[in-house]
Amino acid sequence: MRVVIQVKEAAAKAIHQLYGVELQANDILVNATKPEFTGDYTVVLFAFVKQLKKSPDALGQELGDLLLGEYKGFFTAFNVIKGFLNLTISDDHWLGFIHSEYQNSLFGQSATNGQRVMVEYSSPNTNKPLHLGHLRNNFLGRSIAEILKTNGYQVTKTCIVNDRGIHICKSMIAWQLFGNGATPASTHTKGDHFVGDYYVLFNDEFKRQVEVLKAAGKSQEEAEKEAPVMKATQQMLLDWEAGKPEVMELWRTMNSWVYAGFEETYRRIGSDFDKTYYESNTYLLGKDLVETGLEKGVFFQKTDGSVWIDLTPEGLDEKLVRRGDGTSVYITQDIGLAEQKQKEFNAGQSIYVVGDEQNYHFKVLKLICQKLGLPSADGIYHLSYGMVELPTGKMKSREGTVVDADDLVEEMVAIARQKTEELGKVKDFTTEELAELYDTIGLGALKFFLLRVDPKKRMVFNPEESIDFHGFTGPFIQYTHARIKSILRKSGTTKRPPDATRDTQSLLPLEKELCIYLETFPSVLADAGAEHDPSKLAIYIFNLAKIFNSFYTEHSIGNAENEEKKTLRLELAQLTAQTIKTGMNVLGIRVPERM
């Protein structure tokens, strides 16, 4: 928002000139002028009334007079209302902005700032496929990474795969019991779905065995401990930790099936990673840091040999970092991995995209890393997000009724096909073009709906509502982009050189509103990156599409009043289309050239 910066700087300079008081530009609050008042931007004066010993009205009048005199050609009018100085920016400035940016395909993007950021997202378990919660996670992680790239950061996208532990062994045991040598290829099943089916079979068999033991007189707790399938699973985990060859071979084979399935889903939804970590390689990390912490007095040891940290002064509690038998807990390996990632990539900030049920875990992780003096500590940031629910209620995972990511994507594409065909405007598309269009609309609707909500909030995802060509949706924005491209094809794109002499003309209200809103795009990208909130960008693009549609409803482009107006409106249309495309691409959403 370069204009806001100019207004702040001009106001600070004017206050110094009038009253001899030094202020920084950022000390001055400037907002968009409310629609009911005349003006473009408003300087809030109340903060300086006491310091300058002026009434709000007098201060506003003196400041306005000076700004109008000193910055003729930038400010054209002002008014003062109850401590608010409303300033009008010249049409010539807005025309200059449009003329200079309408051909700029990099509009909104910042130059490289040399700072490194790491974004970790997805983090699946290898005992089941990705689900709806993973989709929100992936879309948040990738979009934040791309937003930060547009702000000039060097970004590394990482994923930690939870590929070891009791849950993995459950699928392995079930396959041994019920698989009869079946593979994803022999059953024509996607690898992650194939392994996930055996995880469900394990739980079915476990429940059956528990009921049999309870019928024989065992308590619930006794039955769960003594169920043969659970005992076999626990033994398999011990065998895995001991490196038993046949167990390791089965583990590698079944995980390879899952990885192939994950990769297919990632390609489908547009997720990618620069580096993937595997828990089987990282779960021993951090053990040396426990010893370091004991030496430094950061940790303390109890009589049973277990090692803890006391975080009660920080309002938390005591946290276990090593069991009495010497084995690690999750927090220990996370500390070790944080140190390793810092050594590898030297990132100033490490963003973890993880659900809000882990808020406590990441508070503890950051505090421990800070107390240990790790270079990575201050840069740890937990991008916490809320659960996604469907209109029918919460998702469940253990009973096999999880909302599968692949199934949901296919459902979205099917709904996109149905809704588009109902509009009846795709008769001149080939079969291949239609398939691409339905995929673009379906995935775009899914991504936009999951990204338009503040990450911290829980949300309800409604597939039908997400594909509404007239609502707060991705398809509405995609349709607006396609509409603009159609207008440009029919009207002809303008060829005005960027350094051409500007025409002298006045802007109509909707033309000016569109200019002002387009100019704020770089600041929206900056705010979305600073606050780790893609919803700010999603909301901006939606509002931009709405403003353009209002503008185009009122003002013709092809049949404009004169050639100057036609050229201006073509430039506005081009910059709007480019801004929509850039913003949607940053969110991982494609925009079609025609719909």
C-alpha positions as CSV (number, residue, x, y, z in Angstrom):
1,M,0.0,0.0,0.0
2,R,2.5,2.6,-1.2
3,V,-0.1,5.4,-1.1
4,V,-0.7,4.9,2.6
5,I,3.1,5.1,3.2
6,Q,3.2,8.3,1.2
7,V,0.4,9.8,3.2
8,K,2.0,8.8,6.5
9,E,5.4,10.3,5.5
10,A,3.7,13.5,4.3
11,A,1.8,13.8,7.5
12,A,4.8,13.2,9.7
13,K,6.8,15.8,7.7
14,A,4.0,18.3,7.9
15,I,3.6,17.9,11.7
16,H,7.3,18.5,12.1
17,Q,7.1,21.6,9.8
18,L,4.1,23.0,11.6
19,Y,4.9,22.1,15.3
20,G,8.6,21.1,15.4
21,V,7.7,17.6,16.7
22,E,9.6,14.6,15.2
23,L,7.4,11.6,14.4
24,Q,8.1,8.4,12.5
25,A,5.7,7.7,9.6
26,N,4.6,4.5,11.4
27,D,3.5,6.6,14.4
28,I,0.6,7.9,12.3
29,L,-2.5,5.8,11.8
30,V,-4.0,6.0,8.3
31,N,-7.2,4.1,7.3
32,A,-9.3,4.0,4.1
33,T,-11.9,6.7,4.4
34,K,-15.3,5.3,5.3
35,P,-17.8,5.2,2.4
36,E,-20.1,7.8,4.0
37,F,-17.4,10.4,4.0
38,T,-15.7,12.2,1.1
39,G,-12.0,11.2,0.6
40,D,-9.7,8.3,-0.1
41,Y,-7.6,8.0,3.1
42,T,-8.1,9.2,6.6
43,V,-5.4,10.4,9.1
44,V,-6.5,9.7,12.7
45,L,-5.5,12.8,14.8
46,F,-6.5,11.9,18.4
47,A,-3.1,10.5,19.3
48,F,-1.4,13.9,18.8
49,V,-4.0,16.2,20.3
50,K,-2.4,16.4,23.8
51,Q,1.2,16.4,22.6
52,L,0.6,19.2,20.1
53,K,-1.9,21.0,22.4
54,K,-4.4,21.5,19.5
55,S,-8.1,20.7,19.2
56,P,-8.7,17.9,16.7
57,D,-10.5,20.3,14.3
58,A,-7.8,22.9,14.4
59,L,-5.0,20.3,14.0
60,G,-6.9,18.8,11.1
61,Q,-7.4,22.1,9.4
62,E,-3.8,23.3,9.7
63,L,-2.5,19.9,8.6
64,G,-4.8,19.7,5.7
65,D,-4.0,23.2,4.5
66,L,-0.3,22.5,4.6
67,L,-0.6,19.1,2.8
68,L,-2.7,20.6,0.1
69,G,-0.1,23.3,-0.5
70,E,3.0,21.2,-0.2
71,Y,1.8,18.2,-2.1
72,K,-0.2,19.8,-4.9
73,G,-0.8,17.1,-7.6
74,F,-1.0,14.4,-5.0
75,F,-3.7,15.7,-2.6
76,T,-6.6,17.5,-4.2
77,A,-9.0,18.1,-1.3
78,F,-9.5,17.5,2.4
79,N,-12.2,17.7,5.1
80,V,-12.1,17.3,8.9
81,I,-14.7,15.4,10.8
82,K,-14.4,15.0,14.6
83,G,-10.7,14.4,14.7
84,F,-10.4,12.6,11.4
85,L,-8.6,14.2,8.4
86,N,-10.0,12.8,5.2
87,L,-7.7,13.3,2.2
88,T,-8.5,12.9,-1.5
89,I,-5.7,11.6,-3.7
90,S,-5.5,13.1,-7.2
91,D,-6.9,11.1,-10.2
92,D,-3.6,11.8,-11.9
93,H,-1.8,9.7,-9.3
94,W,-4.2,6.7,-9.8
95,L,-3.9,7.0,-13.6
96,G,-0.2,6.9,-13.2
97,F,-0.3,3.8,-11.1
98,I,-2.5,1.9,-13.6
99,H,-0.4,3.0,-16.6
100,S,2.8,1.9,-14.9
101,E,1.6,-1.5,-13.6
102,Y,-1.0,-2.9,-15.9
103,Q,1.7,-4.8,-17.9
104,N,3.7,-5.8,-14.9
105,S,3.4,-9.6,-14.4
106,L,5.3,-9.3,-11.2
107,F,3.0,-6.7,-9.6
108,G,2.7,-7.4,-5.9
109,Q,5.9,-9.4,-5.6
110,S,8.9,-8.2,-3.6
111,A,12.6,-8.5,-4.3
112,T,14.6,-11.2,-2.5
113,N,15.3,-10.1,1.1
114,G,17.9,-12.8,1.8
115,Q,16.0,-14.2,4.8
116,R,15.4,-18.0,5.0
117,V,12.1,-19.6,6.2
118,M,11.2,-23.2,6.6
119,V,7.6,-24.4,6.4
120,E,6.7,-27.9,7.6
121,Y,3.4,-29.3,6.7
122,S,1.4,-32.5,5.9
123,S,3.1,-34.8,8.4
124,P,1.1,-38.0,7.6
125,N,1.1,-41.4,9.2
126,T,2.0,-44.3,7.0
127,N,-0.9,-46.5,8.2
128,K,-3.7,-44.7,6.4
129,P,-4.5,-42.3,3.5
130,L,-4.6,-38.5,3.6
131,H,-8.0,-37.1,4.8
132,L,-9.9,-33.8,4.9
133,G,-7.8,-32.5,7.8
134,H,-4.6,-33.2,5.8
135,L,-6.1,-31.2,2.9
136,R,-6.5,-28.1,5.1
137,N,-3.0,-28.6,6.4
138,N,-1.4,-29.0,2.9
139,F,-3.3,-26.0,1.5
140,L,-2.3,-23.8,4.4
141,G,1.3,-24.9,4.4
142,R,1.8,-24.5,0.7
143,S,0.0,-21.2,0.5
144,I,2.0,-19.7,3.4
145,A,5.2,-20.9,1.7
146,E,4.2,-19.2,-1.6
147,I,3.0,-16.0,0.1
148,L,6.4,-15.8,1.9
149,K,8.2,-16.3,-1.5
150,T,6.3,-13.4,-3.0
151,N,7.5,-11.3,0.0
152,G,11.1,-12.1,-0.9
153,Y,11.9,-14.9,1.5
154,Q,13.9,-18.0,0.5
155,V,11.5,-20.8,1.5
156,T,12.2,-24.4,2.1
157,K,9.1,-26.7,2.2
158,T,9.5,-29.8,4.4
159,C,7.5,-32.7,5.6
160,I,8.0,-35.2,8.5
161,V,6.5,-38.6,7.8
162,N,5.5,-40.6,10.8
163,D,6.6,-44.0,9.5
164,R,7.3,-45.9,12.7
165,G,5.5,-46.9,15.9
166,I,2.7,-49.1,17.1
167,H,0.1,-47.7,14.6
168,I,2.4,-48.8,11.7
169,C,2.8,-52.3,13.2
170,K,-1.0,-52.7,13.4
171,S,-1.4,-52.5,9.6
172,M,1.6,-54.9,9.2
173,I,0.1,-57.5,11.6
174,A,-3.3,-57.2,9.9
175,W,-1.7,-57.8,6.5
176,Q,0.1,-60.9,7.8
177,L,-3.2,-62.2,9.2
178,F,-5.5,-61.4,6.3
179,G,-3.5,-60.3,3.3
180,N,-2.7,-63.7,1.8
181,G,0.1,-62.1,-0.2
182,A,-2.1,-59.4,-1.7
183,T,-0.5,-56.1,-3.0
184,P,-1.9,-52.8,-4.3
185,A,-1.1,-54.0,-7.8
186,S,-2.9,-57.4,-7.4
187,T,-6.0,-55.7,-6.0
188,H,-5.9,-52.6,-8.2
189,T,-5.9,-50.5,-5.1
190,K,-4.0,-47.2,-4.4
191,G,-1.2,-48.0,-2.0
192,D,-2.1,-45.8,0.9
193,H,-5.7,-47.0,0.7
194,F,-4.5,-50.6,0.6
195,V,-2.5,-50.2,3.8
196,G,-5.2,-48.2,5.4
197,D,-7.7,-50.9,4.8
198,Y,-5.5,-53.3,6.9
199,Y,-5.4,-50.7,9.7
200,V,-9.2,-50.8,9.8
201,L,-9.1,-54.6,9.7
202,F,-6.7,-54.6,12.7
203,N,-9.2,-52.5,14.8
204,D,-12.1,-54.8,13.7
205,E,-10.2,-57.9,14.8
206,F,-9.0,-56.2,18.0
207,K,-12.6,-55.4,19.0
208,R,-13.7,-58.9,18.2
209,Q,-11.0,-60.5,20.3
210,V,-11.7,-58.1,23.2
211,E,-15.4,-59.0,23.2
212,V,-14.4,-62.8,23.2
213,L,-12.1,-62.2,26.2
214,K,-14.8,-60.1,28.1
215,A,-17.3,-62.9,27.5
216,A,-14.8,-65.2,29.2
217,G,-14.8,-63.0,32.3
218,K,-12.0,-60.5,31.6
219,S,-12.4,-56.9,32.4
220,Q,-12.2,-54.3,29.5
221,E,-8.7,-53.3,30.5
222,E,-7.5,-56.9,30.9
223,A,-9.1,-57.9,27.5
224,E,-7.4,-55.1,25.7
225,K,-4.0,-56.0,27.2
226,E,-4.4,-59.7,26.5
227,A,-5.9,-59.6,23.0
228,P,-3.5,-61.8,20.9
229,V,-3.5,-59.3,18.0
230,M,-2.4,-56.5,20.3
231,K,0.3,-58.7,21.8
232,A,1.6,-59.6,18.3
233,T,1.7,-56.0,17.4
234,Q,3.7,-55.0,20.5
235,Q,6.1,-57.8,19.7
236,M,6.5,-56.6,16.2
237,L,7.4,-53.1,17.4
238,L,10.1,-54.7,19.6
239,D,11.3,-56.7,16.6
240,W,11.4,-53.5,14.5
241,E,13.4,-51.7,17.1
242,A,15.8,-54.6,17.2
243,G,16.1,-54.6,13.4
244,K,14.8,-58.0,12.8
245,P,15.3,-58.6,9.0
246,E,11.9,-60.0,8.0
247,V,10.1,-57.3,10.0
248,M,12.2,-54.5,8.5
249,E,11.6,-55.9,5.0
250,L,7.8,-56.0,5.5
251,W,7.9,-52.5,7.0
252,R,9.9,-51.1,4.0
253,T,7.5,-52.8,1.5
254,M,4.3,-51.6,3.1
255,N,5.7,-48.1,3.5
256,S,6.7,-48.0,-0.1
257,W,3.1,-48.7,-1.1
258,V,1.9,-45.9,1.1
259,Y,4.5,-43.4,-0.3
260,A,3.5,-44.2,-3.8
261,G,-0.1,-43.4,-2.9
262,F,0.8,-40.2,-1.0
263,E,2.8,-39.0,-4.0
264,E,-0.2,-39.5,-6.3
265,T,-2.4,-37.5,-4.0
266,Y,0.2,-34.7,-3.6
267,R,0.5,-34.4,-7.4
268,R,-3.3,-34.2,-7.6
269,I,-3.7,-31.5,-5.1
270,G,-0.5,-29.6,-6.0
271,S,1.6,-30.2,-2.8
272,D,5.3,-30.5,-3.0
273,F,8.3,-30.6,-0.6
274,D,11.9,-29.6,-0.9
275,K,12.9,-32.0,1.9
276,T,11.1,-35.0,3.5
277,Y,12.2,-36.3,6.9
278,Y,11.2,-39.7,8.2
279,E,10.6,-40.4,11.9
280,S,12.4,-43.7,11.6
281,N,15.6,-41.6,10.9
282,T,14.9,-38.9,13.5
283,Y,13.4,-40.6,16.5
284,L,16.8,-41.0,18.2
285,L,17.7,-37.3,17.7
286,G,17.8,-35.1,20.8
287,K,19.3,-37.7,23.2
288,D,22.6,-35.8,23.4
289,L,20.7,-32.6,24.1
290,V,19.1,-34.2,27.1
291,E,22.6,-34.7,28.5
292,T,23.5,-31.1,27.6
293,G,20.4,-29.9,29.4
294,L,21.2,-31.9,32.5
295,E,24.7,-30.3,32.6
296,K,23.3,-26.8,32.2
297,G,20.7,-27.4,34.8
298,V,17.9,-26.9,32.3
299,F,16.6,-30.4,33.1
300,F,16.5,-32.4,36.3
301,Q,16.5,-36.1,37.0
302,K,14.1,-38.0,39.3
303,T,14.9,-41.0,41.4
304,D,13.5,-43.4,38.8
305,G,16.1,-42.1,36.3
306,S,13.6,-40.1,34.2
307,V,14.6,-36.6,33.1
308,W,12.2,-33.6,33.2
309,I,12.0,-29.9,32.8
310,D,10.1,-27.6,35.2
311,L,8.0,-25.1,33.2
312,T,5.7,-24.1,36.0
313,P,7.3,-20.6,36.1
314,E,6.1,-20.1,32.6
315,G,2.6,-21.2,33.6
316,L,2.9,-24.7,32.3
317,D,3.9,-27.8,34.2
318,E,6.7,-30.4,34.5
319,K,7.5,-32.1,31.2
320,L,9.1,-35.5,30.6
321,V,12.0,-35.4,28.1
322,R,13.5,-38.9,28.7
323,R,11.9,-42.0,30.3
324,G,13.5,-43.8,33.2
325,D,14.6,-46.7,30.8
326,G,16.5,-44.1,28.7
327,T,14.0,-44.0,25.8
328,S,13.0,-40.7,24.2
329,V,9.5,-39.1,24.0
330,Y,8.2,-37.1,21.1
331,I,9.3,-33.8,22.4
332,T,12.9,-35.1,22.6
333,Q,13.1,-36.0,18.9
334,D,11.4,-32.7,18.0
335,I,14.1,-30.8,19.8
336,G,16.7,-32.8,18.0
337,L,15.1,-32.4,14.6
338,A,14.7,-28.6,15.2
339,E,18.5,-28.5,15.8
340,Q,19.2,-30.6,12.7
341,K,17.0,-28.5,10.4
342,Q,18.7,-25.4,11.6
343,K,22.1,-26.8,10.8
344,E,20.9,-27.9,7.4
345,F,19.0,-24.8,6.3
346,N,19.9,-22.0,8.7
347,A,16.3,-20.6,8.6
348,G,15.5,-17.5,10.6
349,Q,12.0,-18.9,11.1
350,S,10.7,-22.4,11.2
351,I,6.9,-22.6,10.7
352,Y,5.1,-25.8,11.8
353,V,1.6,-26.2,10.3
354,V,-0.1,-28.4,12.9
355,G,-3.6,-28.6,14.3
356,D,-4.6,-26.7,17.4
357,E,-4.7,-29.9,19.5
358,Q,-0.8,-29.6,19.6
359,N,-0.8,-26.0,20.9
360,Y,0.7,-27.1,24.3
361,H,3.3,-29.3,22.6
362,F,4.7,-26.4,20.5
363,K,4.7,-24.0,23.5
364,V,6.9,-26.6,25.3
365,L,9.1,-27.2,22.3
366,K,9.9,-23.5,21.9
367,L,10.5,-23.0,25.6
368,I,12.9,-25.9,25.9
369,C,14.8,-24.9,22.7
370,Q,15.2,-21.4,24.1
371,K,16.4,-22.7,27.5
372,L,18.9,-24.9,25.8
373,G,20.1,-21.9,23.8
374,L,19.5,-23.5,20.4
375,P,19.9,-21.0,17.5
376,S,16.6,-22.2,16.0
377,A,14.6,-21.5,19.2
378,D,13.3,-17.9,18.7
379,G,12.2,-18.7,15.1
380,I,9.9,-21.6,16.0
381,Y,6.3,-20.6,15.0
382,H,3.3,-22.9,15.4
383,L,0.8,-22.1,12.7
384,S,-2.1,-23.6,14.6
385,Y,-5.4,-24.3,12.8
386,G,-8.8,-25.6,13.7
387,M,-10.5,-28.9,12.9
388,V,-12.5,-29.2,9.7
389,E,-16.0,-30.7,10.0
390,L,-18.6,-31.6,7.5
391,P,-22.3,-30.6,7.8
392,T,-23.0,-34.1,9.1
393,G,-20.5,-33.9,12.0
394,K,-16.9,-34.6,13.0
395,M,-14.6,-36.9,11.1
396,K,-13.6,-40.2,12.6
397,S,-10.5,-42.1,11.7
398,R,-10.2,-45.3,13.6
399,E,-13.5,-46.9,12.3
400,G,-12.6,-46.3,8.6
401,T,-15.2,-43.5,8.2
402,V,-12.6,-40.8,7.7
403,V,-13.3,-38.3,5.0
404,D,-10.8,-39.5,2.4
405,A,-8.9,-36.8,0.5
406,D,-8.9,-38.7,-2.8
407,D,-12.6,-39.4,-2.6
408,L,-13.4,-35.8,-1.6
409,V,-11.3,-34.4,-4.6
410,E,-13.3,-36.7,-7.0
411,E,-16.6,-35.6,-5.4
412,M,-15.6,-31.9,-5.9
413,V,-14.8,-32.5,-9.6
414,A,-18.1,-34.3,-10.1
415,I,-20.0,-31.4,-8.5
416,A,-18.0,-29.0,-10.7
417,R,-19.1,-30.9,-13.7
418,Q,-22.7,-30.9,-12.7
419,K,-22.9,-27.2,-11.8
420,T,-21.0,-26.2,-15.0
421,E,-23.2,-28.3,-17.3
422,E,-26.3,-26.7,-15.6
423,L,-25.1,-23.3,-16.8
424,G,-24.9,-24.7,-20.3
425,K,-21.9,-22.6,-21.5
426,V,-19.4,-25.3,-22.5
427,K,-20.6,-26.6,-25.8
428,D,-17.5,-25.4,-27.7
429,F,-15.1,-27.2,-25.4
430,T,-13.3,-30.5,-26.3
431,T,-13.6,-33.5,-24.1
432,E,-10.0,-32.9,-22.8
433,E,-10.7,-29.2,-22.2
434,L,-13.8,-30.0,-20.2
435,A,-11.9,-32.5,-18.1
436,E,-9.3,-29.9,-17.4
437,L,-11.9,-27.3,-16.6
438,Y,-13.9,-29.5,-14.2
439,D,-10.6,-30.4,-12.4
440,T,-9.7,-26.7,-12.2
441,I,-13.0,-25.6,-10.8
442,G,-13.4,-28.6,-8.4
443,L,-10.0,-28.3,-6.9
444,G,-10.2,-24.5,-6.9
445,A,-13.5,-24.6,-5.0
446,L,-12.0,-27.0,-2.4
447,K,-8.8,-25.0,-1.8
448,F,-10.5,-21.6,-1.7
449,F,-13.2,-22.8,0.8
450,L,-10.6,-24.2,3.1
451,L,-8.3,-21.2,2.8
452,R,-10.9,-18.4,3.1
453,V,-11.3,-18.9,6.8
454,D,-8.8,-17.7,9.4
455,P,-6.6,-20.7,10.1
456,K,-7.2,-20.5,13.9
457,K,-10.9,-21.0,13.5
458,R,-12.6,-24.3,13.3
459,M,-14.8,-24.6,10.2
460,V,-17.5,-26.6,8.5
461,F,-16.8,-27.6,4.9
462,N,-19.8,-27.9,2.6
463,P,-18.9,-29.3,-0.8
464,E,-22.1,-28.0,-2.4
465,E,-21.7,-24.5,-1.0
466,S,-18.1,-24.3,-2.1
467,I,-19.1,-24.5,-5.8
468,D,-21.4,-21.6,-6.1
469,F,-20.6,-19.3,-9.0
470,H,-22.3,-16.4,-7.3
471,G,-21.0,-16.8,-3.7
472,F,-17.9,-16.3,-1.6
473,T,-16.1,-19.1,-3.6
474,G,-13.2,-20.0,-5.8
475,P,-15.5,-20.6,-8.8
476,F,-16.9,-17.1,-8.5
477,I,-13.3,-15.7,-8.8
478,Q,-12.4,-18.1,-11.5
479,Y,-15.4,-17.1,-13.5
480,T,-14.6,-13.4,-13.0
481,H,-11.1,-14.0,-14.4
482,A,-12.4,-15.9,-17.4
483,R,-14.9,-13.2,-18.0
484,I,-12.2,-10.5,-18.0
485,K,-10.1,-12.6,-20.4
486,S,-13.1,-12.9,-22.7
487,I,-13.6,-9.1,-22.5
488,L,-9.9,-8.5,-23.4
489,R,-10.1,-11.0,-26.3
490,K,-13.1,-9.2,-27.7
491,S,-11.9,-5.6,-27.0
492,G,-8.3,-6.1,-27.8
493,T,-5.5,-5.7,-25.2
494,T,-4.1,-2.2,-25.0
495,K,-0.5,-1.6,-26.2
496,R,0.3,1.7,-24.5
497,P,4.0,1.8,-23.7
498,P,4.6,2.2,-19.9
499,D,6.4,5.5,-20.5
500,A,3.7,7.1,-22.7
501,T,2.4,10.5,-21.7
502,R,-0.7,10.1,-19.5
503,D,-4.0,11.4,-20.7
504,T,-5.6,14.0,-18.6
505,Q,-9.0,12.7,-17.5
506,S,-11.1,12.2,-14.4
507,L,-12.0,8.9,-12.9
508,L,-15.5,7.9,-12.3
509,P,-16.3,6.6,-8.8
510,L,-16.1,2.8,-9.6
511,E,-13.0,3.3,-11.8
512,K,-11.3,5.0,-8.8
513,E,-12.5,2.4,-6.4
514,L,-11.0,-0.3,-8.5
515,C,-7.7,1.6,-8.8
516,I,-7.4,2.1,-5.1
517,Y,-8.2,-1.5,-4.3
518,L,-5.7,-2.8,-6.9
519,E,-3.0,-0.6,-5.4
520,T,-3.3,-2.3,-2.0
521,F,-2.4,-5.8,-3.4
522,P,1.3,-5.7,-2.3
523,S,0.4,-4.7,1.2
524,V,-2.2,-7.5,1.4
525,L,0.5,-10.0,0.4
526,A,2.8,-8.5,3.0
527,D,0.2,-8.7,5.8
528,A,-0.8,-12.3,4.9
529,G,2.8,-13.3,5.1
530,A,3.5,-11.4,8.4
531,E,0.4,-12.8,10.0
532,H,0.7,-16.3,8.5
533,D,-2.9,-16.0,7.3
534,P,-3.8,-17.0,3.7
535,S,-7.4,-16.0,4.4
536,K,-6.4,-12.3,4.1
537,L,-5.3,-12.9,0.5
538,A,-8.4,-15.1,-0.3
539,I,-10.8,-12.4,1.0
540,Y,-8.9,-9.7,-0.9
541,I,-9.1,-11.6,-4.2
542,F,-12.8,-12.2,-3.7
543,N,-13.5,-8.5,-3.0
544,L,-11.4,-7.5,-6.0
545,A,-13.6,-9.8,-8.2
546,K,-16.7,-8.2,-6.7
547,I,-15.5,-4.7,-7.3
548,F,-14.6,-5.5,-10.9
549,N,-18.0,-7.0,-11.6
550,S,-19.7,-3.9,-10.2
551,F,-17.4,-1.7,-12.3
552,Y,-18.1,-3.7,-15.5
553,T,-21.8,-3.7,-14.8
554,E,-21.8,0.1,-14.8
555,H,-19.2,0.8,-17.4
556,S,-18.7,-0.6,-20.9
557,I,-15.1,-1.3,-22.0
558,G,-15.6,-2.1,-25.7
559,N,-18.1,0.7,-26.2
560,A,-16.5,3.2,-23.8
561,E,-17.4,6.9,-24.2
562,N,-14.1,7.6,-25.9
563,E,-10.7,6.0,-26.8
564,E,-9.1,7.4,-23.6
565,K,-11.7,5.7,-21.4
566,K,-11.5,2.5,-23.4
567,T,-7.7,2.4,-23.0
568,L,-8.0,3.1,-19.2
569,R,-10.7,0.4,-18.7
570,L,-8.7,-2.1,-20.7
571,E,-5.7,-1.4,-18.5
572,L,-7.8,-1.7,-15.4
573,A,-9.2,-5.1,-16.7
574,Q,-5.7,-6.3,-17.5
575,L,-4.3,-5.5,-14.1
576,T,-7.3,-7.0,-12.4
577,A,-7.0,-10.2,-14.3
578,Q,-3.2,-10.3,-13.6
579,T,-3.8,-9.6,-9.9
580,I,-6.5,-12.3,-9.6
581,K,-4.2,-14.8,-11.4
582,T,-1.2,-14.0,-9.2
583,G,-3.2,-14.1,-5.9
584,M,-5.0,-17.4,-6.8
585,N,-1.7,-19.0,-8.0
586,V,-0.1,-18.1,-4.7
587,L,-3.0,-19.9,-3.0
588,G,-2.4,-22.9,-5.3
589,I,-5.5,-22.3,-7.4
590,R,-5.5,-22.3,-11.2
591,V,-7.7,-19.8,-13.1
592,P,-9.1,-20.7,-16.5
593,E,-8.8,-18.5,-19.6
594,R,-12.4,-19.3,-20.4
595,M,-15.4,-20.9,-18.7
